[in-house]
Amino acid sequence: MTTIDRRSFLAASAVAAASPSMLLRAAQDTQAIPGFDQTTTDADRTQAWQPFSDRKVRLGIVGHGVCQFGLAFDLQHHPNVELVAVSDLFPDRCADMARKAQCAKTYPSLEEMVKDETIEAIYCATDAPAHAKHAMLCLEHGKHVATAVPAFRGDIEDAPRLLECCRKHKGLVYAMFETSVFHDDLYAMENLYAAGVFGRIVYSEGEYCHPHSIGAPALGSYKDWRKHGCPMWYPTHATAYYVGVTHQAFVDVSCQGTPYFDEAVRIPNAIGNVFRSEVGLFRTTEGGLSRMIVCSSQGEYLEAGRIRGEFGGFNQTFVGDATGKQRYEEALRSGLQLKKYALPPGVEPGGHGGSHGYLGDDFIDAILRNRKPAVNVIDALNMTVPGYYAHLSAVKDGETVSIPQYSL
């Protein structure tokens, strides 16, 4: 439940006197959004951050909406960033973003920002259905680009279009800011898997559960995009718990959906969806199985997951058989790091499990070192695309549906 104190109410009322649309946005901005308060993280505090370069990436940031996600990743505070300009389609939000980022230059849209030849990289915290389009626009103008999740939403043709654009511009970094990959547990799982500790993954689970009470107002969104989809079109917080660990893919899925139990409120939305929650059983390229959930039922807010491999598993901590324990201990003796590294001064871990600062830093470091980011286009598609086909399975009562495979 959202609580608005007297000060917030009076501020919103003052805005209302100027504009009804501004009142709506002000009220939305006071909502406590689950996930943003997850700031606990277990980084390695014995090692200080070491700068790789003194070069500053000339950056633009787009998007200061309901979540104010554009500034949430501390890119504006990164020592290797020169924030050139910010942008939002709403002038009041754009002005607020510029003030908070202490940035003198603004643009009324991304379409105008990409024309600025002094900008070499852009972070797009825009509406989800536009992520692929905006990423491609940046790449076509010679900019490195990062977007919020998912890689696309709704239009499956965005997947091959985005992939082809990244192929065409291989010298540029494309990154998707999937927060789960820098959760403490997933970060440790990824390193242990790469070291061969688990063996192949027999079974994995991922859960994105965002409680929403019946009758409560939906979280605001540009052109109401949140109302015009289905749960599995926003799957990456869950699917990251396999793809982000293994950097492999799902090959097929059988999925079921749960609508409102009360048929009186079971009204199809703009795409004909009636499901509030969807649960998919995916087969992986390794031959294992993954259960992925995206739901809005009541209970705790979750961006969580766990894995079980041939020799060991991980659910907050490592557990393994004799072979798994031996591999685990050998990996640690060899210097395998399970805790996240130190962040640059001025960059905080932030929300969503202490992932924000790490995703921003990873994007900048990938540009400076000319390397693959934590979530490149292949991982981004392998996290996003399966949800589209999971929903197709759900509307066919769980019929198994094949999932396309991608490579650069």
C-alpha positions as CSV (number, residue, x, y, z in Angstrom):
1,M,0.0,0.0,0.0
2,T,1.3,3.5,-0.9
3,T,1.5,6.0,1.9
4,I,1.6,9.7,1.1
5,D,2.5,12.0,4.0
6,R,1.2,15.5,4.5
7,R,4.2,17.1,2.9
8,S,3.9,15.0,-0.2
9,F,0.2,15.7,-0.4
10,L,0.6,19.4,-0.2
11,A,3.4,19.3,-2.8
12,A,1.2,17.3,-5.1
13,S,-1.7,19.7,-4.5
14,A,0.4,22.7,-5.4
15,V,1.3,21.0,-8.7
16,A,-2.3,20.3,-9.4
17,A,-3.1,24.0,-9.4
18,A,-0.8,24.3,-12.4
19,S,-1.7,21.2,-14.4
20,P,-3.9,18.1,-13.9
21,S,-1.3,16.0,-15.8
22,M,1.4,17.2,-13.6
23,L,-0.6,16.2,-10.5
24,L,-0.9,12.6,-11.9
25,R,2.9,12.4,-12.4
26,A,3.6,14.0,-9.0
27,A,1.4,11.4,-7.3
28,Q,3.1,8.6,-9.2
29,D,6.5,9.8,-8.2
30,T,5.6,9.4,-4.5
31,Q,4.8,5.7,-4.9
32,A,7.2,3.4,-3.1
33,I,8.3,1.0,-5.8
34,P,9.3,-2.4,-4.6
35,G,12.9,-3.3,-5.5
36,F,14.3,0.1,-5.1
37,D,14.8,-0.4,-1.4
38,Q,16.9,-3.5,-1.7
39,T,20.3,-1.9,-1.0
40,T,22.0,-4.6,1.1
41,T,25.0,-6.1,-0.7
42,D,28.1,-8.1,0.3
43,A,30.9,-6.6,-1.7
44,D,34.6,-7.4,-1.0
45,R,35.7,-4.5,1.2
46,T,39.3,-5.7,1.4
47,Q,40.0,-4.5,-2.1
48,A,39.9,-0.8,-3.2
49,W,38.7,0.2,-6.6
50,Q,41.5,0.7,-9.0
51,P,41.0,3.0,-12.0
52,F,41.7,1.5,-15.4
53,S,41.8,4.7,-17.3
54,D,41.5,8.5,-16.6
55,R,39.4,8.9,-19.8
56,K,35.8,10.1,-19.3
57,V,33.1,8.6,-21.4
58,R,30.8,11.4,-22.7
59,L,27.4,10.2,-21.7
60,G,23.8,11.1,-22.3
61,I,20.9,9.8,-20.1
62,V,17.3,9.6,-21.2
63,G,14.3,8.9,-19.0
64,H,13.1,10.4,-15.7
65,G,9.6,8.9,-15.4
66,V,7.7,7.2,-12.6
67,C,10.8,5.2,-11.5
68,Q,13.3,8.1,-12.2
69,F,15.5,5.2,-13.5
70,G,17.8,7.4,-15.6
71,L,19.7,8.6,-12.5
72,A,19.3,5.5,-10.4
73,F,22.6,3.8,-11.6
74,D,24.9,6.6,-10.4
75,L,26.4,7.1,-13.9
76,Q,26.3,10.8,-13.3
77,H,28.7,10.3,-10.4
78,H,31.1,7.8,-12.1
79,P,34.7,9.2,-12.2
80,N,35.0,7.9,-15.8
81,V,31.9,9.7,-17.0
82,E,31.3,13.2,-18.3
83,L,27.5,13.7,-18.3
84,V,26.9,15.8,-21.4
85,A,23.1,16.0,-21.5
86,V,19.9,14.5,-20.1
87,S,16.5,14.2,-21.7
88,D,12.8,13.4,-21.0
89,L,9.7,13.9,-23.1
90,F,8.0,15.9,-20.3
91,P,9.7,19.3,-19.8
92,D,9.1,19.3,-16.0
93,R,10.7,15.9,-15.6
94,C,13.5,16.9,-17.9
95,A,14.2,20.0,-15.8
96,D,14.1,18.0,-12.5
97,M,16.5,15.5,-14.0
98,A,18.9,18.2,-15.1
99,R,18.8,19.8,-11.6
100,K,19.3,16.5,-9.8
101,A,22.2,15.5,-12.1
102,Q,23.7,19.0,-12.1
103,C,23.7,18.9,-15.9
104,A,23.3,22.1,-17.8
105,K,22.4,20.6,-21.2
106,T,19.0,19.0,-22.0
107,Y,17.2,17.6,-25.0
108,P,13.5,17.3,-25.5
109,S,13.8,13.7,-26.8
110,L,16.2,10.9,-27.5
111,E,15.7,11.6,-31.2
112,E,17.3,15.0,-30.7
113,M,20.0,13.8,-28.3
114,V,21.5,11.2,-30.8
115,K,22.3,14.0,-33.2
116,D,24.8,15.4,-30.6
117,E,28.2,14.3,-32.0
118,T,29.9,15.1,-28.7
119,I,28.0,12.3,-27.0
120,E,29.5,8.8,-27.3
121,A,27.3,6.7,-25.1
122,I,23.6,6.8,-24.0
123,Y,21.7,5.1,-21.3
124,C,18.0,4.7,-22.2
125,A,15.7,4.4,-19.2
126,T,12.7,4.8,-21.4
127,D,9.4,2.9,-21.8
128,A,9.8,-0.9,-22.2
129,P,8.1,-1.2,-25.6
130,A,10.6,1.3,-27.0
131,H,13.8,-0.3,-25.6
132,A,14.8,-2.1,-28.8
133,K,13.9,0.9,-31.0
134,H,15.8,3.3,-28.9
135,A,18.9,1.0,-28.6
136,M,19.0,0.7,-32.4
137,L,18.6,4.4,-32.9
138,C,21.6,5.0,-30.6
139,L,23.7,2.3,-32.4
140,E,22.8,3.7,-35.8
141,H,24.1,7.1,-34.7
142,G,27.4,5.6,-33.5
143,K,26.7,5.6,-29.8
144,H,27.4,2.9,-27.2
145,V,24.0,2.1,-25.6
146,A,22.6,0.6,-22.4
147,T,18.8,0.1,-21.8
148,A,16.6,-0.8,-18.9
149,V,14.9,-4.2,-19.0
150,P,13.5,-6.0,-21.0
151,A,15.4,-5.9,-24.3
152,F,12.0,-5.5,-26.0
153,R,8.4,-5.8,-25.0
154,G,5.6,-7.3,-27.2
155,D,6.9,-7.1,-30.7
156,I,8.9,-10.3,-31.3
157,E,10.3,-8.9,-34.6
158,D,12.3,-6.5,-32.4
159,A,14.5,-9.4,-31.4
160,P,16.1,-10.2,-34.9
161,R,16.1,-6.4,-35.7
162,L,18.1,-5.7,-32.5
163,L,20.5,-8.6,-33.1
164,E,21.2,-7.6,-36.7
165,C,21.8,-4.0,-35.6
166,C,24.4,-5.2,-33.0
167,R,26.0,-7.3,-35.6
168,K,26.3,-4.3,-37.9
169,H,27.8,-2.2,-35.1
170,K,30.1,-4.8,-33.4
171,G,32.5,-2.0,-32.3
172,L,29.9,-0.5,-30.1
173,V,28.8,-1.8,-26.7
174,Y,25.1,-2.8,-26.2
175,A,24.2,-3.6,-22.6
176,M,20.9,-4.4,-20.9
177,F,20.7,-3.4,-17.2
178,E,19.2,-6.6,-15.8
179,T,19.5,-6.1,-12.0
180,S,19.5,-9.8,-11.0
181,V,23.0,-10.4,-12.5
182,F,24.5,-8.3,-9.7
183,H,22.6,-9.8,-6.9
184,D,25.1,-11.3,-4.4
185,D,23.9,-14.9,-4.9
186,L,23.7,-14.8,-8.7
187,Y,27.1,-13.2,-9.0
188,A,28.6,-16.0,-6.9
189,M,26.7,-18.7,-8.9
190,E,28.0,-17.3,-12.2
191,N,31.6,-17.5,-11.0
192,L,31.2,-20.9,-9.5
193,Y,29.5,-22.2,-12.7
194,A,32.3,-20.8,-14.9
195,A,34.9,-22.6,-12.6
196,G,33.1,-25.9,-13.2
197,V,32.1,-26.3,-9.6
198,F,28.4,-27.2,-10.3
199,G,28.9,-29.3,-13.4
200,R,25.9,-29.0,-15.7
201,I,22.7,-27.4,-14.3
202,V,20.1,-30.1,-13.8
203,Y,17.4,-27.7,-12.5
204,S,17.0,-24.0,-11.8
205,E,14.4,-21.6,-10.6
206,G,13.8,-17.9,-11.1
207,E,11.0,-15.8,-9.5
208,Y,9.8,-12.3,-10.2
209,C,6.9,-11.7,-7.9
210,H,5.6,-8.2,-7.7
211,P,2.5,-8.1,-5.4
212,H,-0.4,-6.0,-6.6
213,S,-3.7,-5.9,-4.8
214,I,-7.0,-6.3,-6.7
215,G,-8.5,-2.9,-7.3
216,A,-5.3,-0.9,-6.4
217,P,-4.2,1.6,-9.1
218,A,-1.5,0.2,-11.4
219,L,2.0,1.7,-11.4
220,G,2.0,4.5,-13.9
221,S,3.7,4.1,-17.3
222,Y,4.2,6.1,-20.5
223,K,1.1,5.5,-22.7
224,D,0.0,2.9,-20.1
225,W,2.4,0.3,-21.5
226,R,2.2,-1.7,-18.3
227,K,-1.5,-2.4,-18.8
228,H,-1.1,-3.7,-22.4
229,G,0.8,-6.9,-22.0
230,C,1.2,-10.1,-20.0
231,P,3.4,-11.3,-17.1
232,M,5.9,-13.2,-19.2
233,W,6.6,-10.2,-21.4
234,Y,8.7,-8.9,-18.4
235,P,10.6,-12.0,-17.4
236,T,14.3,-11.0,-17.1
237,H,14.4,-10.7,-13.3
238,A,13.5,-14.4,-13.2
239,T,15.2,-15.8,-16.4
240,A,18.5,-14.2,-15.3
241,Y,18.8,-16.9,-12.7
242,Y,19.6,-19.4,-15.5
243,V,20.9,-17.3,-18.4
244,G,22.9,-14.9,-16.2
245,V,24.5,-17.9,-14.4
246,T,25.4,-20.0,-17.4
247,H,25.2,-17.7,-20.4
248,Q,23.3,-20.4,-22.1
249,A,19.7,-20.5,-23.4
250,F,16.3,-22.1,-23.2
251,V,15.2,-24.2,-26.1
252,D,11.5,-24.8,-25.4
253,V,8.8,-24.0,-22.9
254,S,5.4,-25.2,-21.5
255,C,3.7,-22.5,-19.6
256,Q,0.4,-22.1,-17.7
257,G,-1.3,-18.8,-16.7
258,T,-3.6,-17.9,-13.8
259,P,-6.3,-15.3,-14.3
260,Y,-8.4,-13.5,-11.7
261,F,-10.5,-16.2,-10.0
262,D,-13.4,-13.8,-9.9
263,E,-14.8,-14.0,-13.5
264,A,-16.5,-10.6,-13.0
265,V,-13.1,-8.9,-13.1
266,R,-11.5,-11.3,-15.7
267,I,-11.5,-8.8,-18.5
268,P,-9.1,-9.2,-21.4
269,N,-6.7,-6.3,-21.8
270,A,-5.6,-4.7,-25.1
271,I,-3.7,-7.8,-26.3
272,G,-6.4,-10.2,-25.0
273,N,-4.5,-11.3,-22.0
274,V,-6.4,-12.3,-18.8
275,F,-3.4,-13.9,-16.9
276,R,-2.1,-12.2,-13.7
277,S,0.6,-14.8,-13.2
278,E,2.4,-17.1,-15.5
279,V,4.7,-20.1,-14.6
280,G,6.8,-21.7,-17.3
281,L,8.8,-24.9,-17.4
282,F,11.7,-24.4,-19.7
283,R,14.2,-26.9,-21.2
284,T,17.8,-25.7,-21.4
285,T,20.6,-26.1,-23.9
286,E,22.3,-28.3,-21.3
287,G,19.3,-30.7,-21.2
288,G,18.2,-29.4,-17.8
289,L,14.9,-27.8,-16.7
290,S,14.1,-24.4,-15.4
291,R,10.9,-23.2,-13.6
292,M,10.4,-19.5,-14.1
293,I,7.6,-17.5,-12.5
294,V,6.3,-14.0,-13.1
295,C,3.4,-13.1,-10.9
296,S,1.5,-10.4,-9.1
297,S,-0.1,-12.4,-6.4
298,Q,0.3,-11.5,-2.7
299,G,3.3,-12.3,-0.6
300,E,6.8,-10.9,-0.4
301,Y,8.4,-9.0,-3.3
302,L,10.8,-11.4,-5.0
303,E,13.6,-11.2,-7.5
304,A,15.1,-14.6,-6.6
305,G,16.3,-17.9,-7.8
306,R,18.4,-21.0,-7.2
307,I,20.2,-23.8,-9.1
308,R,20.9,-27.5,-8.7
309,G,23.8,-29.0,-10.6
310,E,25.5,-32.3,-11.1
311,F,27.8,-31.8,-8.2
312,G,26.4,-28.9,-6.2
313,G,23.7,-26.3,-5.9
314,F,23.2,-22.8,-4.6
315,N,20.3,-21.3,-2.7
316,Q,21.9,-18.3,-0.9
317,T,24.8,-20.7,0.0
318,F,26.7,-23.5,-1.7
319,V,25.8,-27.1,-1.0
320,G,27.5,-30.0,-2.8
321,D,28.4,-33.7,-2.7
322,A,32.0,-34.8,-2.2
323,T,33.0,-33.9,-5.7
324,G,31.2,-30.6,-5.6
325,K,32.8,-29.7,-2.2
326,Q,36.3,-30.6,-3.6
327,R,35.7,-28.4,-6.7
328,Y,34.4,-25.6,-4.5
329,E,37.4,-25.6,-2.2
330,E,39.9,-25.9,-5.1
331,A,38.2,-22.9,-6.8
332,L,38.5,-20.8,-3.7
333,R,42.1,-21.8,-3.2
334,S,42.8,-20.8,-6.7
335,G,41.5,-17.3,-5.9
336,L,38.0,-17.5,-7.2
337,Q,36.1,-14.4,-6.0
338,L,32.5,-14.9,-4.9
339,K,31.9,-11.4,-3.5
340,K,31.4,-8.4,-5.7
341,Y,34.3,-6.1,-6.4
342,A,34.7,-2.5,-5.0
343,L,32.9,0.3,-6.8
344,P,34.4,3.6,-7.8
345,P,34.2,6.5,-5.3
346,G,30.8,8.2,-5.5
347,V,29.1,5.2,-7.0
348,E,26.7,3.4,-4.6
349,P,25.4,-0.2,-5.1
350,G,21.9,1.2,-5.0
351,G,18.6,-0.7,-5.3
352,H,17.4,-4.0,-6.6
353,G,19.8,-6.0,-4.3
354,G,22.7,-3.6,-4.6
355,S,22.9,-3.9,-8.4
356,H,22.4,-0.4,-9.8
357,G,25.9,0.9,-9.3
358,Y,27.5,-2.3,-10.6
359,L,25.5,-2.2,-13.8
360,G,26.4,1.4,-14.5
361,D,30.1,0.8,-13.7
362,D,30.1,-2.4,-15.9
363,F,28.7,-0.4,-18.9
364,I,31.4,2.2,-18.6
365,D,34.2,-0.3,-18.0
366,A,33.0,-2.3,-21.0
367,I,33.4,0.8,-23.2
368,L,36.8,1.7,-21.8
369,R,38.2,-1.9,-22.1
370,N,36.4,-2.7,-25.4
371,R,34.9,-5.8,-23.8
372,K,31.6,-7.6,-23.5
373,P,29.3,-6.2,-20.8
374,A,27.6,-8.3,-18.1
375,V,24.5,-8.7,-20.2
376,N,25.2,-8.3,-23.9
377,V,22.7,-8.6,-26.7
378,I,22.7,-12.5,-26.7
379,D,22.1,-12.8,-23.0
380,A,19.5,-9.9,-23.3
381,L,17.6,-11.8,-25.9
382,N,18.0,-15.2,-24.1
383,M,16.5,-13.6,-21.0
384,T,13.6,-11.7,-22.8
385,V,12.5,-13.8,-25.8
386,P,11.6,-17.0,-23.8
387,G,8.9,-15.0,-22.0
388,Y,7.2,-14.1,-25.3
389,Y,7.0,-17.8,-26.2
390,A,6.0,-18.8,-22.7
391,H,2.9,-16.6,-23.0
392,L,2.1,-18.2,-26.4
393,S,2.3,-21.6,-24.6
394,A,0.0,-20.3,-21.8
395,V,-2.7,-19.3,-24.2
396,K,-2.5,-22.7,-25.8
397,D,-3.0,-24.4,-22.4
398,G,0.6,-25.3,-21.9
399,E,1.4,-26.6,-25.3
400,T,5.2,-27.0,-25.7
401,V,6.6,-24.2,-27.8
402,S,10.1,-24.0,-29.3
403,I,12.3,-20.9,-28.6
404,P,14.6,-19.4,-31.2
405,Q,18.3,-19.5,-30.6
406,Y,20.6,-16.5,-31.2
407,S,24.3,-16.0,-31.8
408,L,26.6,-13.2,-33.0
